[in-house]
Amino acid sequence: MDTTTGRTEPDDHDVLLTELEAVDPADAPEVAKKLVEKLSDDLEAAPTAASEDS
């Protein structure tokens, strides 16, 4: 259990950190590239504050 939040299940951040810690250093550049692409896609798909107010 997370003593600061009281959570018992890992959140996306915890899962991502666990996965990144398991990456072979030789594969790190390719994994980083894929992660940046995914995050960029997620940001583009997310609604913006301006569009939510409309």
Backbone as XML, in Angstrom:
<?xml version="1.0"?>
<chain id="A" units="angstrom">
  <residue number="1" name="MET">
    <atom name="N" x="0.842" y="-1.180" z="0.000"/>
    <atom name="CA" x="0.000" y="0.000" z="0.000"/>
    <atom name="C" x="0.884" y="1.239" z="0.000"/>
  </residue>
  <residue number="2" name="ASP">
    <atom name="N" x="0.427" y="2.218" z="-0.758"/>
    <atom name="CA" x="1.118" y="3.499" z="-0.800"/>
    <atom name="C" x="0.764" y="4.256" z="0.474"/>
  </residue>
  <residue number="3" name="THR">
    <atom name="N" x="1.754" y="4.523" z="1.293"/>
    <atom name="CA" x="1.485" y="5.161" z="2.586"/>
    <atom name="C" x="1.107" y="6.628" z="2.452"/>
  </residue>
  <residue number="4" name="THR">
    <atom name="N" x="1.425" y="7.267" z="1.323"/>
    <atom name="CA" x="1.083" y="8.680" z="1.178"/>
    <atom name="C" x="-0.333" y="8.883" z="0.675"/>
  </residue>
  <residue number="5" name="THR">
    <atom name="N" x="-0.842" y="7.943" z="-0.123"/>
    <atom name="CA" x="-2.177" y="8.110" z="-0.680"/>
    <atom name="C" x="-3.174" y="7.082" z="-0.172"/>
  </residue>
  <residue number="6" name="GLY">
    <atom name="N" x="-2.688" y="5.996" z="0.412"/>
    <atom name="CA" x="-3.576" y="4.946" z="0.880"/>
    <atom name="C" x="-4.044" y="4.020" z="-0.231"/>
  </residue>
  <residue number="7" name="ARG">
    <atom name="N" x="-3.482" y="4.187" z="-1.432"/>
    <atom name="CA" x="-3.888" y="3.332" z="-2.551"/>
    <atom name="C" x="-3.342" y="1.923" z="-2.359"/>
  </residue>
  <residue number="8" name="THR">
    <atom name="N" x="-4.118" y="0.950" z="-2.816"/>
    <atom name="CA" x="-3.654" y="-0.430" z="-2.758"/>
    <atom name="C" x="-3.303" y="-0.965" z="-4.144"/>
  </residue>
  <residue number="9" name="GLU">
    <atom name="N" x="-3.795" y="-0.316" z="-5.197"/>
    <atom name="CA" x="-3.499" y="-0.752" z="-6.556"/>
    <atom name="C" x="-2.554" y="0.241" z="-7.216"/>
  </residue>
  <residue number="10" name="PRO">
    <atom name="N" x="-1.633" y="-0.257" z="-8.042"/>
    <atom name="CA" x="-0.720" y="0.666" z="-8.732"/>
    <atom name="C" x="-1.485" y="1.497" z="-9.757"/>
  </residue>
  <residue number="11" name="ASP">
    <atom name="N" x="-1.096" y="2.752" z="-9.911"/>
    <atom name="CA" x="-1.691" y="3.570" z="-10.961"/>
    <atom name="C" x="-0.836" y="3.463" z="-12.218"/>
  </residue>
  <residue number="12" name="ASP">
    <atom name="N" x="-1.235" y="4.164" z="-13.273"/>
    <atom name="CA" x="-0.504" y="4.093" z="-14.546"/>
    <atom name="C" x="0.952" y="4.501" z="-14.379"/>
  </residue>
  <residue number="13" name="HIS">
    <atom name="N" x="1.204" y="5.484" z="-13.527"/>
    <atom name="CA" x="2.573" y="5.964" z="-13.297"/>
    <atom name="C" x="3.430" y="4.848" z="-12.700"/>
  </residue>
  <residue number="14" name="ASP">
    <atom name="N" x="2.892" y="4.139" z="-11.697"/>
    <atom name="CA" x="3.626" y="3.037" z="-11.069"/>
    <atom name="C" x="3.922" y="1.925" z="-12.069"/>
  </residue>
  <residue number="15" name="VAL">
    <atom name="N" x="2.923" y="1.602" z="-12.880"/>
    <atom name="CA" x="3.090" y="0.543" z="-13.880"/>
    <atom name="C" x="4.150" y="0.950" z="-14.895"/>
  </residue>
  <residue number="16" name="LEU">
    <atom name="N" x="4.085" y="2.196" z="-15.353"/>
    <atom name="CA" x="5.060" y="2.682" z="-16.329"/>
    <atom name="C" x="6.473" y="2.630" z="-15.758"/>
  </residue>
  <residue number="17" name="LEU">
    <atom name="N" x="6.644" y="3.058" z="-14.520"/>
    <atom name="CA" x="7.976" y="3.013" z="-13.909"/>
    <atom name="C" x="8.494" y="1.590" z="-13.812"/>
  </residue>
  <residue number="18" name="THR">
    <atom name="N" x="7.648" y="0.660" z="-13.432"/>
    <atom name="CA" x="8.048" y="-0.739" z="-13.336"/>
    <atom name="C" x="8.486" y="-1.262" z="-14.704"/>
  </residue>
  <residue number="19" name="GLU">
    <atom name="N" x="7.722" y="-0.918" z="-15.740"/>
    <atom name="CA" x="8.076" y="-1.361" z="-17.085"/>
    <atom name="C" x="9.387" y="-0.729" z="-17.550"/>
  </residue>
  <residue number="20" name="LEU">
    <atom name="N" x="9.577" y="0.553" z="-17.263"/>
    <atom name="CA" x="10.805" y="1.227" z="-17.691"/>
    <atom name="C" x="12.030" y="0.680" z="-16.961"/>
  </residue>
  <residue number="21" name="GLU">
    <atom name="N" x="11.876" y="0.316" z="-15.706"/>
    <atom name="CA" x="12.996" y="-0.237" z="-14.946"/>
    <atom name="C" x="13.438" y="-1.581" z="-15.512"/>
  </residue>
  <residue number="22" name="ALA">
    <atom name="N" x="12.518" y="-2.280" z="-16.191"/>
    <atom name="CA" x="12.824" y="-3.603" z="-16.738"/>
    <atom name="C" x="13.416" y="-3.539" z="-18.140"/>
  </residue>
  <residue number="23" name="VAL">
    <atom name="N" x="13.495" y="-2.354" z="-18.729"/>
    <atom name="CA" x="14.001" y="-2.218" z="-20.102"/>
    <atom name="C" x="15.503" y="-2.458" z="-20.133"/>
  </residue>
  <residue number="24" name="ASP">
    <atom name="N" x="15.912" y="-3.255" z="-21.110"/>
    <atom name="CA" x="17.340" y="-3.485" z="-21.344"/>
    <atom name="C" x="17.954" y="-2.166" z="-21.822"/>
  </residue>
  <residue number="25" name="PRO">
    <atom name="N" x="19.070" y="-1.746" z="-21.224"/>
    <atom name="CA" x="19.685" y="-0.474" z="-21.644"/>
    <atom name="C" x="19.946" y="-0.387" z="-23.148"/>
  </residue>
  <residue number="26" name="ALA">
    <atom name="N" x="20.221" y="-1.505" z="-23.779"/>
    <atom name="CA" x="20.461" y="-1.494" z="-25.224"/>
    <atom name="C" x="19.194" y="-1.138" z="-26.000"/>
  </residue>
  <residue number="27" name="ASP">
    <atom name="N" x="18.031" y="-1.428" z="-25.423"/>
    <atom name="CA" x="16.755" y="-1.145" z="-26.082"/>
    <atom name="C" x="16.179" y="0.212" z="-25.682"/>
  </residue>
  <residue number="28" name="ALA">
    <atom name="N" x="16.816" y="0.895" z="-24.752"/>
    <atom name="CA" x="16.279" y="2.138" z="-24.196"/>
    <atom name="C" x="15.970" y="3.204" z="-25.248"/>
  </residue>
  <residue number="29" name="PRO">
    <atom name="N" x="16.832" y="3.464" z="-26.218"/>
    <atom name="CA" x="16.502" y="4.510" z="-27.200"/>
    <atom name="C" x="15.211" y="4.221" z="-27.975"/>
  </residue>
  <residue number="30" name="GLU">
    <atom name="N" x="15.019" y="2.989" z="-28.387"/>
    <atom name="CA" x="13.811" y="2.627" z="-29.132"/>
    <atom name="C" x="12.577" y="2.700" z="-28.231"/>
  </residue>
  <residue number="31" name="VAL">
    <atom name="N" x="12.703" y="2.245" z="-26.993"/>
    <atom name="CA" x="11.591" y="2.304" z="-26.047"/>
    <atom name="C" x="11.229" y="3.761" z="-25.768"/>
  </residue>
  <residue number="32" name="ALA">
    <atom name="N" x="12.219" y="4.611" z="-25.596"/>
    <atom name="CA" x="11.969" y="6.032" z="-25.342"/>
    <atom name="C" x="11.249" y="6.665" z="-26.532"/>
  </residue>
  <residue number="33" name="LYS">
    <atom name="N" x="11.667" y="6.333" z="-27.733"/>
    <atom name="CA" x="11.031" y="6.881" z="-28.934"/>
    <atom name="C" x="9.557" y="6.486" z="-28.987"/>
  </residue>
  <residue number="34" name="LYS">
    <atom name="N" x="9.256" y="5.217" z="-28.722"/>
    <atom name="CA" x="7.877" y="4.744" z="-28.743"/>
    <atom name="C" x="7.050" y="5.415" z="-27.642"/>
  </residue>
  <residue number="35" name="LEU">
    <atom name="N" x="7.656" y="5.608" z="-26.479"/>
    <atom name="CA" x="6.961" y="6.254" z="-25.372"/>
    <atom name="C" x="6.620" y="7.700" z="-25.720"/>
  </residue>
  <residue number="36" name="VAL">
    <atom name="N" x="7.563" y="8.423" z="-26.298"/>
    <atom name="CA" x="7.315" y="9.813" z="-26.693"/>
    <atom name="C" x="6.207" y="9.877" z="-27.742"/>
  </residue>
  <residue number="37" name="GLU">
    <atom name="N" x="6.233" y="8.968" z="-28.700"/>
    <atom name="CA" x="5.187" y="8.949" z="-29.730"/>
    <atom name="C" x="3.818" y="8.686" z="-29.108"/>
  </residue>
  <residue number="38" name="LYS">
    <atom name="N" x="3.750" y="7.745" z="-28.172"/>
    <atom name="CA" x="2.477" y="7.431" z="-27.518"/>
    <atom name="C" x="1.983" y="8.625" z="-26.702"/>
  </residue>
  <residue number="39" name="LEU">
    <atom name="N" x="2.883" y="9.242" z="-25.957"/>
    <atom name="CA" x="2.480" y="10.397" z="-25.157"/>
    <atom name="C" x="2.021" y="11.551" z="-26.047"/>
  </residue>
  <residue number="40" name="SER">
    <atom name="N" x="2.693" y="11.757" z="-27.170"/>
    <atom name="CA" x="2.282" y="12.801" z="-28.114"/>
    <atom name="C" x="0.887" y="12.513" z="-28.651"/>
  </residue>
  <residue number="41" name="ASP">
    <atom name="N" x="0.642" y="11.267" z="-29.018"/>
    <atom name="CA" x="-0.680" y="10.882" z="-29.519"/>
    <atom name="C" x="-1.745" y="11.090" z="-28.437"/>
  </residue>
  <residue number="42" name="ASP">
    <atom name="N" x="-1.425" y="10.716" z="-27.197"/>
    <atom name="CA" x="-2.370" y="10.888" z="-26.091"/>
    <atom name="C" x="-2.679" y="12.367" z="-25.867"/>
  </residue>
  <residue number="43" name="LEU">
    <atom name="N" x="-1.655" y="13.217" z="-25.951"/>
    <atom name="CA" x="-1.870" y="14.656" z="-25.759"/>
    <atom name="C" x="-2.712" y="15.249" z="-26.878"/>
  </residue>
  <residue number="44" name="GLU">
    <atom name="N" x="-2.474" y="14.818" z="-28.100"/>
    <atom name="CA" x="-3.258" y="15.322" z="-29.223"/>
    <atom name="C" x="-4.713" y="14.896" z="-29.111"/>
  </residue>
  <residue number="45" name="ALA">
    <atom name="N" x="-4.960" y="13.712" z="-28.566"/>
    <atom name="CA" x="-6.322" y="13.199" z="-28.448"/>
    <atom name="C" x="-7.062" y="13.767" z="-27.239"/>
  </residue>
  <residue number="46" name="ALA">
    <atom name="N" x="-6.335" y="14.294" z="-26.283"/>
    <atom name="CA" x="-6.961" y="14.816" z="-25.065"/>
    <atom name="C" x="-7.669" y="16.133" z="-25.354"/>
  </residue>
  <residue number="47" name="PRO">
    <atom name="N" x="-8.837" y="16.305" z="-24.749"/>
    <atom name="CA" x="-9.529" y="17.584" z="-24.937"/>
    <atom name="C" x="-8.751" y="18.706" z="-24.247"/>
  </residue>
  <residue number="48" name="THR">
    <atom name="N" x="-8.796" y="19.862" z="-24.827"/>
    <atom name="CA" x="-8.116" y="21.006" z="-24.226"/>
    <atom name="C" x="-9.087" y="21.750" z="-23.321"/>
  </residue>
  <residue number="49" name="ALA">
    <atom name="N" x="-8.583" y="22.544" z="-22.421"/>
    <atom name="CA" x="-9.420" y="23.325" z="-21.512"/>
    <atom name="C" x="-10.319" y="24.273" z="-22.297"/>
  </residue>
  <residue number="50" name="ALA">
    <atom name="N" x="-9.806" y="24.851" z="-23.371"/>
    <atom name="CA" x="-10.592" y="25.781" z="-24.179"/>
    <atom name="C" x="-11.769" y="25.073" z="-24.849"/>
  </residue>
  <residue number="51" name="SER">
    <atom name="N" x="-11.552" y="23.857" z="-25.349"/>
    <atom name="CA" x="-12.641" y="23.153" z="-26.022"/>
    <atom name="C" x="-13.674" y="22.635" z="-25.035"/>
  </residue>
  <residue number="52" name="GLU">
    <atom name="N" x="-13.285" y="22.387" z="-23.801"/>
    <atom name="CA" x="-14.232" y="21.934" z="-22.785"/>
    <atom name="C" x="-15.194" y="23.050" z="-22.396"/>
  </residue>
  <residue number="53" name="ASP">
    <atom name="N" x="-14.740" y="24.303" z="-22.444"/>
    <atom name="CA" x="-15.572" y="25.432" z="-22.054"/>
    <atom name="C" x="-16.593" y="25.795" z="-23.129"/>
  </residue>
  <residue number="54" name="SER">
    <atom name="N" x="-16.344" y="25.405" z="-24.352"/>
    <atom name="CA" x="-17.225" y="25.782" z="-25.461"/>
    <atom name="C" x="-18.546" y="25.062" z="-25.401"/>
  </residue>
</chain>
